Amino acid sequence: MPEALPLSHQDLLAVRVPERHDPAVPTPAEVLGFAVGQRLARQADFQRYFATLAGASPRAALQVYGHSVEGRELLHLLVSSPANLARRDAVFASLRQLADPQQPAPELADLPVVTWIIANVHGGEHSSAEATLALAYELCAGQTPETARLLDESIVVIDPLQNPDGRDRSVNAYYSLHGVVANVDPHSAEHHCPWPGPRGSHYAFDLNRDWCLLTHPESRARVAAFLEQRPQVVADLHEMGNAQSFYFPPPAVPIEQHVATELRDWWEVFGRANAAAFDRRAWDYFVGEVFDSYYPGYGEAWPLFHGALGMTYEQAAAHSLAIRRRDGNLQTLADGAAQHFVAAYTTCLTAAEQRPELLARFRQMAVAAATPSDGRRALLIEAGDRAADAADLAANLRQQGIQVEQTAAALTVVAEPHEGGAARARTLAAGSLVIPLAQPAAPLVRALCDPVSPLPVEFVQQERDRLKWRAEPNIYDITAWSAPHRWDLEACWSADLPELPAAPPPTAAAAAGLAWIVPAGPRATYRLLCRLLAAEGWKVRVAQRPLTLAGRALGRGTLVLRVRDHGPQAGPQLAALAAECGAELLASPTAWTDEGLRLGSYYIRAVERPRIAVLTRPPVSAQPVGWLTYLLEQQYRLPYTPIDAAMLSAQMLAEYNVLVVTAGGPYERVFGSEASWLHAWVVAGGTLVALDDVASGWLLGLGSRFTTARRVTDVRPGAPADPVPMQHRPQRLAPLAAWVQLDPYSYLTYGCAPQMRVVFSGDRIIEPPLDGYTVARFRDREAVAEGFAPAATAAALDGRAYLWQERRGAGQVICFAEAPTFRASWPGLDRLWLNALLFGPSLRRE
């Protein structure tokens, strides 16, 4: 029988305490019909209660600062004294001025500090959001001297649901699965949200990794609000495993090197304040140990590089209303809400008490950030022939408050290589980026764009020792994220801030007497190709070899649209589509090019319209398929059909010419132990794309019917032992960046340079296929470009396969050793998987 739930913390805020709270301000229970912790609130409940507070209390104002992917409102409840709220726009303007050393510092005497309390970035971390209901009530109704001081000295911005889509999915799943009485048995269905799970966004993304990537409208809106309000303190409320207690800073090592020393000191101040509050209540807690502040995309870490004190708070999760822990104790939603409430309130009070020092140090950090200390005055990012990609990167950086200029003409500078070395003269193509380092956001520029983020020497030694003994690694997330690497753009450092050249006069466009041409390489070209293939009437061709047109070198993968296939009247429509996608459109009045292919060549091949099926739902893992579908829908608008894996059949698959399989399994439940009918589909002409290590690993296990590659089981040089001792097997690592060399004759490398950096995690090391083409192989020396890897793993990569292709009958199998779609965060790799999907039905290999 289900166990009855005990009352916890006297039903948190179910009743008002008259001597402590204004009776004119309603409690959550009075508005919602249940006390905090008694039920799970949906997004509409937060909206209703916060709107009620804004109407009932002069201390509160409600703002909608954005919308989620599914259209839910993103809410900020601003709470402060009525006087501070009345001048909040002026306060925020003063804080923006305080953050910019190029402007005079405002008067600090009556300037309130801004504290952000943000919650529920992971949809199933329920207590974090519930606590904001209690916090909002206490700040709006509380009549204690502490609350009065807090309101006078600060503006508190409460964001209850950073991920409202994930929250509502999680809560709706709970109410569809639970019984009349809550069940505390951890095996009960109510504690396990169905596919795609409770954590992620609409696309199953982890939004706590997205602050510097800005893939989602939720992240873009939040970063814009941050830059508008310029908070000094950001507390990000989370949940963790129910066997834990409560975590608050200081964080674990490593800390990203560009985090200011002042902020590291503040972690100690706020951590000790929370410790005192928890000690008074005899609540367990810990600091450090697990959660670091290394990757700059966390909700804790990203604000640090703008001078705000970012902090992660983690509470043991109940997963629903209550769960029985392994130690026999109950963990309840009310427990979690109460502890998060106390931590959040303590944080707000501490920020108010430390207001003068926080603001003074905030200014000091801004001044220090805008003063380069290593002789470098500018970061230059070379556009090459991909000015559109450089423009996309510039837009991403500007959204994060970084000053960026894009050159309108070629620029000659003396600069040192990105990875270091002697300075030399170089010419950057038009469209290259100039990022001054004497700017307030310089720490963020360096954190995002340095070639590596060094780990402390002692930490690396300890990590190598842990890996040697197969102990749990201490690296919490990725170790490689440099923006130039992710975008596959080269960079360099300049000791001077170069003067930008004037734009050359525009040249008249050539008449398209014969063909329109779209140069290969930029993502904008792929955006345009996807739009053309999705529409009716367009006949696109692709150049399999290079050509030169009117002095312009055009690489493999250049698109050609013949005027005779469309008529001259199609020109304006094509030009409009190209402009919308950011793609460059050239025209040629003749088929006689300067060099290379002529426009009537056999090697300019028609592109067949891909009919793409993407396997989804169990047993497919939600996050990898979410990365892919986000890119297909939001970035490239490429039509595809998501196929429920449980429904897929040979007859259904025959309607498609491309099948994409991502991580998941066991896939024997979908295709059978031999995958015979899938093999028959490939042989008949299908293109099977295994988009990551798990999907490729499944094919490797099926033997040579699909691929003759094999997995490396022993990282030692020479013949492997059988069986292989555990200490010599490949190890799963935090994702890093590694160099690969590319096949210059494969259509899968259209638009790419001879080598590029890819994201890699270490344990899927693949011997090249015996009966196929290794399209991308890890570089023979110094394969690791950025990030942490033990020496044995790095050495084992030499010459091994990252991307390979094998013919089977009229079809083909394309395999990746790691997902190039990782978090939709490596735009430079999009060309590899897009080439597979877009050209697979038309091409095999030159």
C-alpha positions in Angstrom: 0.0 0.0 0.0 1.2 3.6 -0.7 2.5 5.3 2.4 0.7 8.4 3.7 2.7 11.6 3.4 3.6 13.4 6.6 3.0 17.1 7.0 6.2 18.9 6.2 7.2 22.3 7.6 3.6 22.8 8.6 2.4 22.9 5.0 4.8 25.6 3.9 2.9 29.0 3.7 -0.5 27.3 3.9 -1.5 29.8 6.5 -0.3 33.4 7.1 1.6 34.4 10.2 -0.3 37.7 11.0 2.6 39.4 12.8 5.0 38.7 10.0 2.9 39.1 6.8 0.6 41.8 5.3 -3.0 40.4 5.3 -3.7 42.2 2.1 -1.3 40.1 0.2 -2.7 36.6 -0.6 -0.7 33.4 0.0 -0.1 30.9 -2.7 -2.7 28.6 -1.1 -5.3 31.3 -1.3 -4.8 31.9 -5.0 -3.9 28.4 -6.2 -5.9 26.3 -3.8 -2.9 24.4 -2.4 0.1 25.2 -0.3 3.6 25.2 -1.6 4.8 21.6 -1.7 1.3 20.0 -1.6 1.0 19.8 -5.3 3.0 20.4 -8.4 2.3 23.8 -10.0 2.0 24.3 -13.7 3.3 27.3 -15.7 -0.2 28.8 -15.7 -0.2 28.6 -11.8 2.9 30.6 -11.6 1.6 33.1 -14.1 -1.7 33.5 -12.1 0.0 33.8 -8.7 2.6 36.3 -9.8 0.0 38.4 -11.6 -2.0 38.4 -8.4 1.0 39.6 -6.4 1.7 42.3 -8.9 -1.9 43.5 -8.5 -2.0 43.2 -4.7 1.4 44.5 -3.6 3.1 47.8 -4.5 6.4 45.9 -4.0 5.9 43.7 -7.1 5.9 44.2 -10.9 5.4 41.4 -13.4 7.3 41.4 -16.8 7.1 39.0 -19.7 10.7 38.9 -21.0 10.3 36.3 -23.7 8.6 33.1 -24.9 9.6 29.5 -25.0 9.8 27.3 -28.1 6.2 26.2 -27.5 5.1 29.8 -26.9 4.8 29.9 -23.1 5.6 33.2 -21.4 8.9 33.6 -19.6 8.2 35.6 -16.5 10.2 38.0 -14.3 8.6 39.1 -11.0 10.5 42.2 -9.9 10.3 42.7 -6.1 11.6 45.7 -4.2 10.5 48.7 -2.2 7.8 50.8 -4.0 10.4 53.6 -4.3 12.9 51.4 -6.0 10.3 49.8 -8.3 9.1 53.2 -9.4 12.6 54.1 -10.6 13.7 50.6 -11.8 14.4 51.7 -15.4 16.8 54.4 -14.1 18.4 51.8 -11.8 19.0 49.4 -14.6 20.4 52.2 -16.7 22.8 53.2 -13.9 23.9 49.5 -13.6 24.6 49.3 -17.3 26.6 52.5 -16.9 28.4 51.0 -13.9 29.4 48.0 -16.0 30.9 50.2 -18.8 34.2 51.8 -17.8 34.0 54.1 -20.8 31.1 55.9 -19.0 31.4 57.8 -15.7 30.5 55.7 -12.7 27.0 56.6 -11.3 26.5 57.6 -7.7 26.4 54.4 -5.6 24.9 55.7 -2.4 21.3 55.0 -3.2 21.8 52.5 -6.1 20.2 49.2 -5.1 21.9 45.9 -5.9 20.1 43.5 -8.3 19.7 39.8 -7.3 18.4 37.2 -9.8 16.8 34.1 -8.4 16.3 31.8 -11.3 14.8 28.3 -11.2 13.7 25.1 -13.0 16.1 25.2 -16.0 15.6 21.5 -16.0 11.9 20.7 -16.3 11.7 17.9 -13.7 13.6 19.8 -10.9 10.3 20.8 -9.3 11.2 22.2 -5.8 13.4 24.9 -7.3 10.3 26.6 -8.9 8.0 25.8 -5.9 10.4 27.7 -3.7 10.0 30.9 -5.8 6.3 31.0 -4.9 7.3 31.1 -1.2 10.0 33.6 -1.9 7.7 35.9 -3.9 5.1 35.8 -1.1 7.7 36.5 1.7 9.1 39.5 -0.2 5.7 40.9 -1.1 4.0 40.3 2.3 6.8 40.1 4.8 6.9 42.7 7.5 10.2 41.8 9.3 13.1 44.3 9.6 15.2 41.9 7.5 12.7 41.9 4.6 12.3 45.6 4.8 16.1 46.1 4.5 16.3 43.6 1.7 13.7 45.6 -0.3 15.3 48.9 0.4 18.8 47.8 -0.6 18.0 45.6 -3.6 15.8 44.7 -6.5 15.1 40.9 -6.6 14.2 39.5 -10.0 12.5 36.1 -9.7 12.5 33.8 -12.8 10.4 30.8 -11.6 10.6 28.7 -14.8 13.6 29.0 -17.1 12.3 26.0 -19.0 8.4 26.2 -18.9 8.0 23.7 -21.7 10.0 21.0 -19.8 8.2 21.9 -16.5 4.8 21.5 -17.9 5.7 18.3 -19.7 7.1 16.9 -16.4 4.1 18.0 -14.3 1.5 16.8 -16.9 3.3 13.4 -17.0 3.1 13.2 -13.2 -0.6 13.9 -13.1 -1.2 11.3 -15.8 0.7 8.6 -13.9 0.1 9.0 -10.2 -2.7 7.4 -8.2 -5.1 9.0 -5.8 -2.5 8.8 -3.1 1.1 9.7 -3.9 3.4 6.7 -4.0 6.8 7.0 -2.4 8.2 3.8 -3.8 11.1 4.9 -6.1 10.0 2.3 -8.7 6.5 3.9 -9.0 5.8 5.3 -12.5 5.1 8.7 -11.1 8.8 9.2 -10.4 9.8 8.4 -14.0 8.7 10.8 -16.7 8.0 9.1 -20.1 10.1 9.8 -23.2 11.6 12.4 -23.9 12.0 12.8 -20.1 11.5 15.8 -17.8 14.9 17.5 -18.0 15.2 19.2 -21.4 13.6 21.8 -23.5 11.0 21.2 -26.2 13.9 19.7 -28.2 15.3 17.8 -25.1 18.2 20.3 -24.9 19.9 21.0 -21.6 19.3 24.7 -21.3 21.9 24.9 -18.5 24.5 24.5 -21.2 23.0 27.0 -23.5 23.9 30.4 -22.1 26.9 30.9 -24.5 25.4 28.9 -27.4 22.0 30.6 -27.5 20.4 27.9 -29.5 17.0 28.5 -27.9 14.7 31.5 -27.6 14.6 31.0 -23.8 18.3 31.5 -23.6 18.4 34.4 -26.0 15.7 36.2 -24.1 17.3 35.5 -20.7 20.7 36.8 -21.8 19.1 39.9 -23.3 17.3 40.5 -20.0 20.5 40.0 -18.1 22.3 42.6 -20.2 19.4 45.0 -19.7 19.2 44.6 -15.9 22.9 43.9 -15.1 22.4 41.9 -11.9 25.3 41.6 -9.4 24.1 38.2 -8.0 22.6 35.3 -9.9 21.5 32.2 -7.9 20.4 29.3 -10.1 18.2 26.8 -8.2 18.5 23.1 -9.2 17.8 19.6 -8.0 20.1 16.5 -7.9 19.8 12.9 -6.9 17.6 12.1 -3.9 20.5 10.5 -2.0 22.2 13.9 -1.7 21.6 16.8 0.7 22.0 20.4 -0.4 24.8 22.1 -2.2 25.8 25.7 -2.4 29.1 27.4 -3.3 32.1 27.6 -3.3 32.2 25.3 -6.3 34.5 22.5 -7.1 37.8 22.8 -9.0 38.3 23.5 -11.9 37.3 27.2 -12.2 37.7 28.8 -15.7 40.8 30.9 -15.6 39.1 34.2 -16.5 36.8 34.2 -13.5 37.8 37.3 -11.4 39.4 36.8 -8.0 36.8 39.1 -6.4 34.1 36.7 -7.4 35.9 33.7 -6.0 36.0 35.6 -2.7 32.3 36.3 -2.9 31.5 32.6 -3.2 33.0 32.2 0.3 30.9 35.1 1.7 27.6 33.8 0.3 28.4 30.2 1.1 29.1 30.9 4.7 25.9 32.9 5.0 23.9 30.0 3.7 25.8 27.6 5.9 24.8 29.6 9.0 21.1 29.6 7.9 21.2 25.8 7.4 23.1 25.2 10.6 20.4 27.0 12.6 17.9 24.5 11.1 20.2 21.5 11.4 19.9 20.8 7.7 22.7 18.9 5.9 24.7 20.5 3.1 28.0 20.4 1.3 30.2 22.6 -0.8 32.6 22.0 -3.7 33.1 18.3 -4.4 31.1 17.9 -7.6 29.8 21.1 -9.3 32.6 23.2 -11.0 32.5 26.5 -12.7 34.6 25.6 -15.7 32.4 25.5 -18.8 31.2 29.1 -19.5 27.7 28.0 -20.7 26.2 27.2 -17.3 23.7 29.5 -15.6 26.2 29.9 -12.9 29.3 30.4 -15.0 28.2 32.7 -17.8 27.3 35.7 -15.6 30.7 35.5 -13.9 32.3 36.9 -17.1 30.1 40.0 -16.9 31.1 40.6 -13.2 28.0 39.0 -11.6 28.4 36.4 -8.9 26.9 33.3 -10.4 26.0 30.4 -8.1 24.5 27.0 -8.4 22.2 25.7 -5.6 21.3 22.0 -5.7 18.6 20.3 -3.6 17.9 16.5 -3.2 15.0 15.7 -5.5 11.7 14.1 -4.6 10.9 13.7 -8.3 7.2 14.1 -7.5 5.6 14.8 -4.2 7.7 12.4 -2.1 10.1 9.5 -2.5 11.5 6.9 -0.2 15.3 7.3 -0.1 17.7 4.4 0.2 18.5 5.4 3.8 14.8 4.9 4.6 14.0 8.6 5.0 11.4 10.4 2.9 12.4 13.2 0.6 9.4 15.5 -0.1 8.6 18.3 -2.4 7.9 20.5 0.6 11.3 19.7 2.0 13.0 20.8 -1.2 10.9 23.9 -1.5 11.6 24.9 2.1 15.4 24.5 1.8 15.5 26.3 -1.6 13.3 29.0 -0.1 15.7 29.5 2.8 18.8 29.5 0.6 17.2 32.0 -1.9 16.0 34.3 0.9 19.4 34.2 2.6 21.1 35.0 -0.7 18.9 38.0 -1.3 19.4 39.2 2.2 23.2 38.8 2.0 23.3 40.7 -1.3 21.4 43.5 0.3 23.7 43.6 3.3 26.8 43.6 1.1 25.3 46.2 -1.4 28.0 48.9 -1.1 30.9 46.4 -1.5 29.2 44.4 -4.3 28.6 47.5 -6.3 32.1 48.9 -5.7 33.7 45.7 -6.7 31.4 45.3 -9.7 32.8 48.6 -11.1 36.4 47.5 -10.2 36.0 44.3 -12.1 34.6 46.1 -15.1 37.6 48.5 -15.2 40.0 45.6 -14.8 38.2 43.6 -17.5 38.6 46.4 -20.1 42.4 46.7 -19.4 44.3 44.1 -21.5 47.2 42.7 -19.5 49.0 40.4 -21.9 49.8 42.8 -24.8 47.0 41.6 -27.0 44.6 44.3 -28.1 42.3 42.4 -30.5 41.1 38.9 -31.4 40.8 38.6 -35.2 38.7 35.8 -36.7 39.3 35.0 -40.3 36.3 34.6 -42.6 38.1 33.1 -45.5 35.4 32.3 -48.1 32.7 32.0 -45.3 31.8 35.5 -44.5 28.2 34.5 -43.8 29.4 32.1 -41.1 31.6 34.8 -39.6 28.5 37.0 -39.6 26.5 34.4 -37.7 29.3 34.1 -35.1 29.4 37.8 -34.8 25.7 37.9 -34.2 26.0 35.2 -31.5 28.8 37.2 -29.7 26.9 40.5 -29.9 23.9 38.9 -28.3 26.1 38.1 -25.3 27.2 41.8 -24.9 30.5 41.5 -26.8 31.6 44.3 -29.1 32.4 42.9 -32.6 33.2 44.5 -35.9 33.0 42.8 -39.3 35.3 44.1 -42.0 33.8 45.3 -45.2 37.0 44.7 -47.1 40.2 42.7 -46.9 42.4 43.7 -44.0 46.2 43.3 -43.7 47.6 43.0 -40.2 50.6 41.7 -38.2 49.3 39.1 -35.8 50.3 36.0 -33.9 48.6 32.6 -34.4 45.6 31.8 -32.3 47.5 29.0 -30.5 50.5 31.2 -30.0 53.8 31.7 -31.9 55.6 34.4 -33.9 53.6 37.3 -35.3 53.6 37.7 -39.0 51.8 39.7 -41.7 48.6 38.2 -42.9 45.6 39.3 -45.0 42.1 38.7 -43.7 39.3 38.4 -46.2 36.4 40.8 -46.2 33.8 39.7 -43.6 36.4 38.8 -41.0 35.8 39.7 -37.4 37.7 42.2 -35.2 37.0 41.9 -31.5 38.6 44.5 -29.3 39.9 43.2 -25.9 39.7 46.6 -24.2 36.0 46.1 -23.5 33.9 45.2 -20.5 33.1 41.8 -21.9 36.8 40.9 -22.5 36.7 38.1 -19.9 33.8 36.5 -21.8 35.7 36.9 -25.1 38.7 35.1 -23.6 36.6 32.4 -22.0 34.7 31.7 -25.2 37.5 32.2 -27.7 40.8 31.2 -26.3 42.3 28.2 -28.0 42.2 26.2 -24.7 41.0 26.8 -21.2 43.9 25.4 -19.1 43.1 23.0 -16.3 45.2 23.4 -13.1 48.3 21.2 -13.1 47.5 19.5 -9.9 43.9 18.8 -11.0 45.2 17.3 -14.3 47.6 15.0 -12.4 44.8 13.9 -10.1 42.5 13.3 -13.0 45.1 11.2 -14.8 45.5 9.2 -11.7 41.8 8.7 -11.3 41.5 7.6 -14.9 44.4 5.2 -14.5 42.5 3.5 -11.7 39.2 3.7 -13.5 37.8 6.0 -10.7 34.9 8.4 -11.4 36.3 11.5 -13.2 36.0 14.9 -11.6 35.5 16.8 -14.8 31.8 17.6 -14.8 31.2 18.6 -18.4 33.0 19.3 -21.7 36.7 20.5 -21.9 36.6 22.1 -25.3 34.3 24.9 -26.5 36.5 27.6 -28.2 34.2 29.5 -30.6 36.6 29.7 -33.5 37.1 25.9 -33.3 33.4 25.2 -33.1 32.7 27.4 -36.1 35.8 26.0 -38.0 37.2 29.4 -38.5 40.9 30.4 -38.0 41.8 33.2 -35.5 44.8 35.3 -34.5 45.8 37.9 -32.0 46.9 41.5 -32.7 48.9 43.7 -30.5 47.1 46.7 -32.0 43.5 47.4 -32.7 43.5 47.6 -36.5 41.6 50.4 -38.3 38.8 48.9 -40.3 39.1 49.5 -44.1 36.4 51.3 -46.0 34.1 49.2 -48.0 34.9 49.1 -51.7 32.3 50.5 -54.1 29.7 48.0 -55.1 30.2 46.1 -58.3 27.4 45.5 -60.8 26.0 42.0 -60.6 26.6 39.9 -63.7 23.6 39.0 -65.8 22.5 35.4 -65.4 22.3 34.5 -69.0 23.1 30.9 -68.3 23.2 30.0 -64.6 23.0 31.2 -61.0 25.9 30.1 -58.8 26.0 29.7 -55.0 29.5 29.2 -53.5 30.2 26.2 -51.3 31.1 26.4 -47.7 29.0 28.7 -45.6 26.0 27.4 -43.7 23.9 30.0 -45.5 24.5 27.9 -48.7 23.0 24.9 -47.0 20.1 27.0 -45.6 19.3 28.0 -49.2 19.7 24.5 -50.6 17.3 23.2 -48.0 14.7 25.8 -48.9 15.1 25.0 -52.6 14.8 21.3 -52.0 11.7 21.8 -49.9 9.9 23.9 -52.5 8.5 22.8 -55.8 10.1 23.6 -59.2 13.7 24.2 -58.3 16.3 22.1 -60.0 19.6 22.2 -58.2 22.9 20.8 -59.4 26.1 20.5 -57.4 29.7 20.8 -58.7 31.8 17.7 -57.7 35.0 19.4 -58.6 36.4 23.0 -58.2 36.0 25.7 -60.8 36.9 29.4 -61.2 34.4 31.9 -62.4 35.3 35.5 -63.2 38.4 35.2 -61.1 36.6 33.7 -58.1 37.7 30.2 -57.0 34.7 28.0 -56.2 35.1 24.8 -54.3 33.5 21.4 -54.5 29.9 21.6 -53.4 29.2 24.8 -55.3 25.5 24.9 -56.3 24.5 25.6 -59.9 20.9 26.5 -61.1 20.5 26.7 -64.8 18.4 29.5 -66.2 17.0 27.3 -68.9 15.5 25.0 -66.1 13.6 27.9 -64.5 13.4 30.8 -66.9 14.9 34.3 -66.3 11.8 35.4 -64.3 12.9 33.1 -61.4 15.9 35.3 -60.7 14.2 37.8 -58.4 12.6 35.0 -56.4 15.9 33.2 -56.1 17.7 36.4 -55.1 15.1 37.0 -52.4 15.5 33.5 -51.0 19.3 33.8 -51.0 19.1 37.2 -49.2 16.7 35.7 -46.6 19.2 32.8 -46.0 22.2 35.1 -46.0 23.7 33.2 -49.0 25.8 34.7 -51.7 24.3 34.5 -55.2 26.5 34.8 -58.3 25.5 34.8 -61.9 27.2 33.7 -65.1 26.3 34.6 -68.7 28.5 31.7 -70.0 29.3 28.1 -69.4 33.0 28.8 -70.2 34.6 29.2 -66.8 38.2 30.4 -66.2 39.5 27.1 -64.8 38.2 23.7 -63.7 34.7 22.5 -64.6 32.7 24.1 -67.3 29.1 24.6 -66.3 27.9 21.8 -68.7 30.2 19.2 -67.2 29.1 15.7 -66.2 30.6 16.5 -62.8 27.9 19.1 -62.2 25.3 16.6 -61.0 21.6 17.0 -60.4 20.6 16.9 -56.7 17.7 14.4 -56.0 15.2 15.6 -53.5 16.0 13.7 -50.2 13.1 12.1 -48.4 14.4 11.9 -44.9 13.1 9.7 -42.1 14.5 10.3 -38.6 14.0 7.5 -36.1 12.5 8.8 -32.8 10.8 7.8 -29.6 11.9 4.7 -27.6 14.3 3.1 -27.9 15.9 6.3 -29.3 17.6 8.6 -26.8 15.7 11.9 -26.6 18.6 14.3 -26.4 20.6 13.3 -29.5 17.5 13.1 -31.7 16.5 16.5 -30.2 19.8 18.1 -31.3 19.2 16.9 -34.9 15.5 17.8 -35.1 16.2 21.3 -33.7 18.8 21.8 -36.4 16.6 20.5 -39.1 13.6 22.6 -38.0 15.0 25.8 -36.6 18.3 26.3 -38.4 17.9 24.7 -41.8 14.1 24.2 -42.3 14.8 20.9 -44.0 11.7 18.8 -44.3 11.9 15.4 -42.6 9.6 12.9 -41.1 10.0 11.7 -37.5 9.2 8.0 -37.4 8.1 6.3 -34.2 10.6 3.5 -33.9 7.8 1.2 -32.6 5.9 1.8 -35.9 8.7 1.5 -38.4 8.3 -1.3 -41.0 10.0 -2.3 -44.3 6.9 -1.0 -46.2 7.0 2.4 -44.4 10.8 2.8 -44.9 10.4 2.2 -48.6 8.9 5.6 -48.9 12.1 7.3 -47.9 15.6 7.4 -49.4 17.5 8.6 -46.2 17.2 7.1 -42.7 18.9 8.8 -39.8 19.5 6.8 -36.6 20.9 8.5 -33.5 21.8 7.2 -30.0 19.5 4.7 -28.3 18.8 1.0 -28.3 18.5 -1.9 -28.2 17.7 -1.5 -31.9 17.1 -5.2 -32.3 13.6 -4.4 -31.0 13.1 -2.2 -34.1 15.0 -4.1 -36.9 15.4 -7.6 -35.6 18.7 -9.3 -34.5 20.0 -9.3 -38.1 18.4 -6.1 -39.4 17.7 -8.0 -42.6 15.0 -5.7 -44.0 17.0 -2.6 -43.2 19.9 -4.2 -45.1 17.7 -4.9 -48.0 16.5 -1.3 -48.0 20.1 0.0 -48.2 21.0 -2.5 -51.0 18.0 -1.2 -53.0 19.4 2.3 -52.9 18.8 3.7 -49.4 21.2 6.0 -47.5 21.6 4.9 -43.9 23.2 7.6 -41.6 24.4 6.5 -38.2 24.8 9.9 -36.7 26.8 9.2 -33.5 28.9 6.6 -31.7 26.0 4.6 -30.2 24.2 4.2 -33.6 27.5 3.4 -35.3 28.3 1.0 -32.5 25.1 -0.9 -33.1 26.0 -1.3 -36.8 29.5 -2.4 -35.9 27.9 -5.2 -33.9 26.0 -6.5 -36.9 29.1 -7.5 -38.7 30.2 -6.8 -42.2 26.7 -6.6 -43.7 26.6 -2.9 -42.9 30.2 -2.0 -42.1 33.7 -3.5 -42.1 35.0 -1.1 -39.6 35.6 -2.4 -36.1 35.9 -0.9 -32.7 39.3 -0.6 -31.0 39.2 -2.5 -27.7 42.9 -2.1 -26.6 44.6 1.3 -26.6 48.1 -0.2 -26.3 50.2 -0.2 -29.5 50.6 -3.5 -31.2 48.3 -6.5 -31.3 45.6 -6.4 -28.6 45.4 -9.1 -26.0 42.3 -11.2 -25.7 40.6 -10.6 -23.4 41.7 -7.0 -22.9 42.5 -5.9 -19.3 40.1 -3.1 -18.2 43.0 -0.7 -17.7 43.9 -0.8 -21.4 40.4 -0.4 -22.8 39.3 3.0 -24.2 37.7 5.3 -21.7 34.7 7.7 -21.9 36.0 11.2 -21.5 34.5 14.7 -21.1 34.0 15.9 -24.7 37.1 17.4 -26.3 38.2 18.7 -29.7 40.4 16.6 -32.0 41.9 17.2 -35.4 40.7 15.1 -38.4 42.0 15.0 -42.0 39.4 14.9 -44.7 39.0 12.9 -47.9 39.3 15.6 -50.7 37.3 13.4 -53.1 34.2 12.6 -51.0 31.0 14.5 -51.4 30.7 14.3 -47.6 33.5 16.9 -47.3 32.0 19.5 -49.6 32.7 23.0 -48.4 35.4 21.9 -45.9 39.1 22.6 -45.6 41.6 19.7 -45.7 41.4 19.3 -41.9 39.1 20.4 -39.2 38.4 20.0 -35.5 35.6 17.7 -34.3 34.1 17.0 -30.9 35.0 13.6 -29.5 34.5 11.7 -26.2 37.1 9.1 -26.3 35.8 5.5 -25.9 34.5 4.9 -29.5 37.8 4.5 -31.3 37.2 2.9 -34.7 39.6 1.1 -37.0 39.0 2.3 -40.6 36.7 0.1 -42.7 38.3 -2.6 -44.9 35.7 -2.3 -47.6 34.9 1.4 -47.6 36.2 5.0 -47.4 37.5 6.7 -44.3 36.2 10.2 -45.1 37.6 11.8 -41.9 40.4 10.2 -39.9 42.1 11.5 -36.8 45.3 13.3 -37.5 48.4 11.1 -37.2 50.1 13.4 -34.7 48.8 15.6 -31.9 45.2 14.6 -32.7 43.8 16.4 -29.6 43.3 20.1 -30.4 41.6 21.3 -27.2 40.6 19.6 -24.0 41.7 16.9 -21.6 42.6 13.4 -22.7 45.0 10.8 -21.2 48.1 10.1 -23.3 47.1 6.6 -24.1 43.7 7.7 -25.6 45.3 10.5 -27.5 47.9 8.1 -29.0 45.2 5.6 -29.9 43.4 8.1 -32.1 46.2 8.2 -34.7 44.7 7.4 -38.1 41.5 6.0 -36.6 38.1 6.8 -38.3 35.8 9.6 -37.3 33.6 9.4 -40.4 33.4 6.6 -42.9 31.2 5.5 -45.9 30.6 2.1 -47.3 28.7 1.0 -50.4 26.1 -1.7 -50.1 24.5 -2.6 -53.5 22.9 0.6 -54.8 22.9 2.2 -51.4 25.4 3.3 -48.8 26.0 3.4 -45.0 27.5 6.5 -43.5 28.8 6.3 -39.9 30.1 8.9 -37.4 32.2 8.0 -34.5 30.7 10.9 -32.5 27.7 13.1 -33.0 28.6 16.2 -35.1 25.3 17.6 -33.9 26.5 17.7 -30.3 24.2 20.3 -28.5 23.8 22.0 -31.9 27.0 23.8 -30.7 29.6 23.0 -33.5 28.3 24.8 -36.5 31.5 24.1 -38.4 30.5 20.4 -38.4 27.0 20.9 -39.9 28.5 20.6 -43.4 29.5 16.9 -42.8 26.0 15.6 -41.7 24.2 17.9 -44.1 26.2 16.7 -47.0 25.2 13.1 -46.0 21.5 14.0 -45.8 21.2 16.3 -48.8 23.5 14.6 -51.3 23.4 11.0 -50.2 20.5 10.0 -52.5 22.3 11.6 -55.5 26.0 10.9 -55.0 28.2 8.1 -53.9 31.8 9.2 -54.3 33.8 10.7 -57.2 
